[in-house]
Amino acid sequence: MNIIKKIAVSALFSGVSFAGFAQTVTASADTLDGAEAKIAAQAEKAGASYQITEAFFNNHVHMTAELTK
């Protein structure tokens, strides 16, 4: 009976739509504008919007963003 329950749960989850996704991307550049431009290019290539989640500056910029569709 356990196997039947597992198969039923697996079938249920396999039918769930995974249309929405979140992907984390990073970029490095000499300026904030340069790093954001790289993030924007990655988002455009993926056909997604982006939200910057963090940016570090120490002689250059390292930026992280989350892409969402």
N, C-alpha and C positions, 0 to 999 in steps of 0.2 A: 504494500500500500504506500510506503514511503516513496518508492520510485515513481509511482503515478503522480503523487503530489509534486515531486520535484520536476517532472516533465510538464505538468500543468503550469507551475510557476515559471519555468523557463519559457514556455510558449507565450505566457502573458507578457513577460518582459521583452521578448523578441518582437512583439507587436507594437511596443511603445515607440513613438516617433522620436528620433534623435535629430530632428531638423535644427534645433537650436544648439549652439556649441559655444564654448569659451576656450580661447587659446591664448597662452601667454607668449609674448614676443619681446625681444630685447634689441637694443641698438646702442652703439657708441659713436660719439662724434666730438669735435672740439667745442661746439656750442650747443645750447639747449635747442635752438632752432634747427640745427643740423640733425640732432638726434630725433627730434619730433618729425622732421621731414622723412627720415628713414622709417620711422614707425608708421607714418601716414602712407608711405609707399607700400609697405607690407600689408596694411589693412586694405588698401585699394586692390592689390593683387589678389587678396583672399575674398574680396567682395564683402567686406565687413566694416563695422565701425570700430572705433578704439577708444579706450579710456586709459590715460596714463595713471599707473598705480604707484610708481616711485621713480625718482631721478636723483642720481648722485653726481656731485661735481668735485673733482680733485685733479686739477690740471687737464681733465677731459670729462665729458658727460657720459654716464651710463644710465640708460633709461629703460624701464620695463613698462609694458602696457598689456591690457587684456583686450583681445579682439572678440567681438560678438556679432552674430548675424541676427 
